[in-house]
């Protein structure tokens, strides 16, 4: 029995490679990305390689699957889950990222999207964007509440440059977690 290897991609039939863009293995772009320049092909793959590095550095892991959350985009077992990205039409210095969880009741969606927001905006020097906006796809049962919290975090970050939450936690995690 071949078990998935958390960090390898080459030769593993369970995962696509970080250099590939396989549209059939990614979620469809949702309403948060509508009307914006959705990344595809080499642009998507290049940004997603950077996502892996940022998430590794900041500890954004899906505990259900035991891997860096960026790997979900490559997991062929979940072709309708992961992140899609788009440059904002009115401001190309802003990237939009929409997360589609594996199920509509994924209990980690809040923590994962807040962690992703903090990782991308905490490593602005690593990419070309001045802000990365993150939302959960509307198929999630708590998307409205999660997205409201993400909007609040985005407003706070833009106003203060602070990535911690108003309740002292960081990205839905305890204050001891860096991201």
ABEGO torsion letter per residue (X at the ends): XBBBBAABABGBAABBBAABBBAAABBBBBAAABGBBBBBEAAAAAAAAAAAAAAAAAGBBBAAAGBBAAAAAABAABAABEBBBBBBAABAABBBBBBBBABAABAAAAAAAAAAAAAAAAAAAABABABBBBBBBAABAAAAAAAAAAAAAAAAAAAAGBABBAAGBBGGBBAABAX
